Amino acid sequence: MIIKYFGFLFTLLWSYSFIRTQSLFKKGSGILITLFVSNISWLTFIAACFYGFKNFEFYNVLIGIGFIIALVHLSFSRMSLFINSKFQNKQNLIRIKTVIEYFIIIAIVYYIFA
């Protein structure tokens, strides 16, 4: 039963981290991320919540959901502080972010048409 609960928490962590990642992208790439990643992650998150409510006690599921959401938000804020401290020139950070966004767009388009 503990392994199932950890699997439930891992699924929540996995899906909510992708949901939270979608907010980091610009509108152009954010649309593709929303269509192909975020919507599936929302479905996975909702399915994991349903699985949790079906198989575990109500309070354990609420504690797990709250813990995962707090953990993801805390880790994203810590990563933001860390990345901002490493890049003194914000222009380089914006360039790297743009390259990563274009790479994700190309990967999604390649995955669709390949």
Secondary structure, DSSP 8 states (H G I E B T S, - for coil): -HHHHHHHHHHHHHHHHHHHHGGGS-HHHHHHHIIIIIHHHHHHHHHHHHHHHHHS-HHHHHHHHHHHHHHHHHHHHHHHHHHHHH-SSHHHHHHHHHHHHHHHHHHHHHHHH-
